[in-house]
Amino acid sequence: MAAKKTLLDVIFASDKRKNVLLMLQNGPQEMQKILKSLNTTRQALLPQIRILEDHHLVSHIDDSYQLTTIGERVVDEMVPLLDTVNVLDTNSDFWGERDLDFIPPELLSRIRELGDYQINEPPISNIHELNRDFTEESARSSRMCAVTTIFHPNFVDLFALWTENKTEITMVISRELYEKLRTHDQDDFQNLLDNEYIKFYLYDRPFNFVYFALNDYCILMTMLTKEGWYDNKELISFSDSAIEWGKDLFAYYLENSTPITKI
């Protein structure tokens, strides 16, 4: 008698079995609906469903299938793992090269919440400009938040545009950037501090990323490589879960910062 497959083999060694489990997470399904959704035949699928039944993950009544109690527990654990793998596997080289230490462990464990995202590498001619999609979305947002160690040259103009639209801006900046603004851009910095729509905070701990920012519609991040290099690659996501994740990341840095009220 052949040895039973391990549960890991049952779940992940067959796309058909995996997809059946994920489909049944939404409740009992008739076989015909499963076949149509998975674009397969009864002859091809039945042996895979029998394996799921043999391992007590799925049961059936007549021609309708559902998760067992064990199956529900397995799928509850399986979905976050698959979501995490999907986020990282889409651009595995990008993630493998990034220094992710700036993300606290509790948020790194939720990296799957970035959902669908894009990795952009702007041309050298645009290196000093903030992402256009992000700037346009910020102009119609109720707020824009950022944690940054750099200021793009067009930031002052962008701030003027955003605050004209009554966008509330909260900036958490590094000690290095604070000293630069205080000594080299004093007038512009003071004007920003005097603006009722803008608040600045100082994060007086080491930075090991370039910046991240979010508004009502998207999150934008530029990270350093593990070697500490800036390679101009940026991540942008418009998913609701990414924005909520970004709010929590921003709150982490804001909580560890102090208000800047004067130069």
C-alpha positions in Angstrom: 0.0 0.0 0.0 1.4 3.4 -1.1 2.3 5.8 1.7 0.0 8.8 2.1 1.2 12.1 0.7 2.2 14.7 3.3 -0.3 17.6 3.7 2.3 20.0 2.2 2.4 17.8 -0.9 -1.4 17.5 -1.0 -1.8 21.3 -0.8 1.0 22.6 -2.9 2.1 19.9 -5.3 -1.0 20.2 -7.5 -2.5 23.5 -8.7 -5.8 21.7 -9.1 -5.9 20.6 -5.5 -4.7 24.0 -4.3 -7.3 25.9 -6.4 -10.1 23.6 -5.2 -9.3 24.4 -1.6 -9.1 28.1 -2.3 -12.4 28.0 -4.1 -14.2 26.1 -1.3 -13.1 28.8 1.2 -16.1 30.7 0.0 -18.4 27.9 1.0 -19.8 24.6 -0.6 -19.7 24.5 -4.3 -21.3 22.2 -6.9 -19.0 20.1 -9.0 -20.1 21.8 -12.2 -19.2 25.2 -10.9 -15.8 24.0 -9.8 -15.1 22.5 -13.2 -16.1 25.7 -14.9 -14.1 27.9 -12.6 -11.0 25.8 -13.0 -11.5 25.2 -16.7 -11.0 21.4 -16.3 -12.9 18.1 -16.8 -14.6 15.8 -14.2 -12.2 13.0 -15.3 -9.1 15.2 -14.6 -10.4 16.7 -11.3 -12.0 13.7 -9.5 -8.7 12.0 -8.7 -7.4 15.2 -7.1 -10.6 15.7 -5.1 -10.3 12.1 -3.8 -6.8 12.9 -2.5 -8.3 15.9 -0.7 -11.0 13.7 0.8 -8.5 11.0 1.8 -6.6 13.6 3.8 -9.8 14.8 5.4 -9.6 18.3 3.9 -12.8 18.1 1.7 -16.1 16.2 2.0 -19.1 15.9 -0.3 -22.8 15.5 -0.3 -24.2 14.3 -3.6 -22.4 16.5 -6.2 -21.5 19.3 -3.8 -18.1 19.7 -2.1 -17.1 21.6 1.0 -14.1 22.1 3.4 -14.0 20.0 6.5 -13.1 21.6 9.8 -9.5 20.6 9.2 -9.7 21.9 5.7 -11.0 25.3 6.9 -8.1 25.6 9.3 -5.5 24.6 6.7 -6.9 27.1 4.2 -7.0 29.9 6.8 -3.2 29.4 7.2 -2.6 28.8 3.6 -4.0 32.0 2.2 -1.7 34.4 4.0 1.3 32.3 2.9 0.2 32.3 -0.7 -0.4 36.0 -0.7 3.0 36.6 0.8 4.7 34.4 -1.8 2.8 36.1 -4.6 4.0 39.6 -3.5 7.6 38.5 -3.1 7.7 36.1 -6.1 6.5 38.7 -8.6 9.8 40.6 -8.2 12.0 38.2 -6.2 15.3 39.8 -7.3 14.0 43.3 -6.2 13.1 42.0 -2.8 16.2 39.9 -2.4 18.4 42.9 -3.0 16.5 45.4 -0.7 17.5 46.3 2.9 14.2 45.7 4.7 15.4 46.4 8.2 13.5 49.7 8.3 10.2 47.7 8.3 9.3 46.6 11.9 8.8 42.8 12.2 5.0 43.0 12.8 4.6 44.9 9.5 7.1 42.8 7.6 5.0 39.8 8.5 2.1 41.6 6.7 4.1 42.4 3.6 1.4 40.5 1.6 -0.9 43.5 2.1 1.0 45.4 -0.5 -1.1 43.4 -2.9 -0.7 44.3 -6.6 2.1 46.8 -7.0 4.5 48.1 -9.7 8.3 48.5 -9.6 9.4 51.5 -11.6 12.9 52.6 -12.6 12.5 56.2 -13.8 15.0 57.4 -16.4 18.0 59.4 -15.3 16.4 62.6 -16.8 13.5 62.2 -14.2 15.7 61.3 -11.2 15.0 64.6 -9.4 11.2 64.4 -9.9 8.7 62.7 -7.6 6.6 60.0 -9.2 3.9 61.7 -11.4 1.1 59.3 -10.4 1.8 60.0 -6.8 2.0 63.8 -7.2 -1.3 63.8 -9.1 -3.1 61.6 -6.5 -1.7 63.7 -3.7 -3.2 66.8 -5.3 -6.7 65.4 -4.8 -6.1 63.7 -1.5 -7.2 64.9 1.9 -3.7 64.2 3.3 -0.1 63.2 2.2 2.3 61.7 4.7 6.0 60.9 4.1 9.1 59.7 6.0 12.1 60.8 4.1 15.8 61.6 4.1 15.7 63.6 0.9 13.8 66.5 -0.6 13.2 66.5 -4.4 14.0 69.9 -5.9 10.3 70.4 -6.8 9.0 69.6 -3.3 8.4 73.3 -2.5 6.3 73.8 -5.6 4.4 70.5 -4.9 3.7 71.6 -1.4 2.3 74.8 -2.7 0.0 72.9 -5.1 -1.1 70.4 -2.5 -1.8 72.9 0.2 -3.7 75.1 -2.2 -6.0 72.1 -2.5 -6.1 71.9 1.3 -4.2 68.6 1.4 -2.8 68.2 4.9 0.9 67.3 4.8 2.8 65.5 7.5 6.5 65.0 7.0 8.9 62.9 9.2 12.5 63.8 8.2 15.9 62.5 9.1 18.4 64.5 11.2 20.6 64.8 8.0 17.8 66.4 6.0 16.8 68.6 8.9 20.3 70.0 9.2 20.4 70.6 5.4 17.1 72.4 5.4 18.0 74.4 8.5 21.4 75.6 7.2 21.0 75.7 3.4 17.2 76.2 2.7 16.3 78.2 5.8 13.8 80.6 4.2 11.9 77.9 2.3 11.9 75.6 5.4 10.6 78.4 7.6 7.8 79.1 5.1 6.8 75.4 5.2 6.9 75.4 9.0 4.6 78.5 9.0 2.0 76.8 6.7 -1.0 75.7 8.6 -1.4 72.6 6.4 2.1 71.3 6.9 3.6 69.6 10.0 7.2 68.5 10.3 8.6 65.9 12.7 12.2 64.8 13.3 13.1 61.1 13.4 16.4 61.2 15.2 17.5 57.6 14.6 19.4 56.0 11.8 17.7 55.8 8.4 18.3 52.8 6.2 15.9 53.7 3.4 15.4 56.7 1.1 11.7 57.5 1.6 8.2 56.2 1.7 5.0 58.3 1.2 1.3 57.7 1.0 -1.8 59.6 0.2 -5.5 58.6 0.1 -4.9 56.6 -3.1 -1.5 55.0 -3.1 1.8 54.3 -1.3 5.2 55.0 -2.8 8.5 53.6 -1.5 12.2 53.9 -2.4 14.5 51.5 -0.5 18.2 51.0 -0.4 20.0 47.9 -1.5 21.6 45.6 1.1 24.9 47.3 0.3 23.4 50.7 1.1 23.1 51.9 -2.5 20.3 53.9 -4.1 19.4 52.3 -7.4 16.4 54.5 -8.4 13.9 51.7 -8.2 10.6 52.6 -6.6 7.6 50.6 -5.6 4.0 52.0 -6.0 0.8 50.3 -5.0 -2.8 51.5 -5.3 -4.4 48.7 -3.3 -6.6 49.5 -0.3 -4.6 47.0 1.8 -1.3 48.6 0.9 -2.6 52.0 1.9 -3.7 50.7 5.3 -0.3 48.9 5.7 1.4 52.2 4.8 -0.6 54.1 7.4 0.7 51.7 10.1 4.3 52.0 8.9 4.0 55.8 8.9 2.4 55.7 12.4 5.4 53.7 13.6 7.9 56.4 12.5 5.6 59.2 13.7 5.4 57.7 17.2 9.2 57.8 17.4 9.5 61.3 16.2 9.4 64.8 17.8 7.6 67.9 16.3 9.6 70.6 14.6 8.0 73.9 15.3 10.9 76.3 14.6 14.3 76.3 13.1 
